[in-house]
Amino acid sequence: MEKSDEALILLRQIIRATDMQEKEISRSTGLTLPQLMVMQTLRNNSPITSGELAKEISLTQATVTSILDRLEKKGLVARERGVDDKRKVWLHLTNDGWELMKGAPTTQQSLFTRRFDDMQNWEQSMVVSALERVAFMLDAQHLDAAPVLDIGQLDRTETTAG
């Protein structure tokens, strides 16, 4: 087998694993991966403002607002105006949100981050360098992307399974 075929197989395995996890998360929680990440961050950092949340998960304020709107409609997240400073809006999980998070799966992103952080600095640099080269080879280095293992737009609407 050619080395290029081996590399393409590995890339396809990564894409398939990401897609499969997204479908599993949706099936088990009714959430998209970015929604689950927002919920996990709120679980760990509540109360928090949307600006702080956006920084915490490295997404734009607009994307986070869109995700929060959907989670609020589902009754999983609540927004409360600050008592001392009415300009601030604090976010937290509702009781339904807490219940949902009890059974939520660990994401590939969490697993990757934990394992990547356990690597030596030189190993991390090698992985990043190799991935930068792959992005360049695919002419993808110019694309804006959040540090989220998900396929597609992060603030997309959910689709129902058919």
C-alpha positions, 0 to 999 in steps of 0.5 A, a space after each residue: 500500500 502506498 504511504 499516501 493511501 495510508 495517510 488518506 485512510 487515517 484522515 478518513 478514520 478521523 473524519 468517520 470517528 468524528 461523524 460517528 460521535 456526533 451522531 451518538 451524541 445527538 442520539 443520546 442527548 438530542 444535542 449537537 457537539 457544540 451544544 454539548 460543549 456549551 453545556 459542559 462548560 456551564 456545568 463546570 463554570 456557572 454562573 458565567 456570562 456569554 462573553 466569558 463562555 465564548 472565550 472559554 470554548 474558543 467560539 465567537 460571541 455570535 455562535 455562542 449566542 445562537 447555541 444558547 438560544 437553542 438550548 434556552 428554547 429546550 429549557 436546558 439553559 437559563 439567562 438571568 440579568 445581574 442583580 448588581 449590574 443589570 447590563 450583565 446576563 449570567 448563564 446557568 444550567 436549568 434542572 433539566 440541563 443538570 439532569 441531561 448532563 448526568 448521562 452525557 458522554 465524554 467527547 472525543 475532544 475531551 479525550 484528545 485534549 487530555 491525551 494531548 496534554 499528557 504528551 511531552 512538549 516535543 511530541 505535541 510540537 511534532 503532532 501540530 507540525 504534521 497537522 499543519 502540513 496536512 492542512 497545507 496539503 489540503 489547501 485548508 490552512 486559510 479556513 477559519 476553524 474553532 478548536 472543536 471536533 465537529 463537522 459543519 457549521 457550529 451554530 446550525 439548526 438541528 435536523 431530525 433523524 428520518 
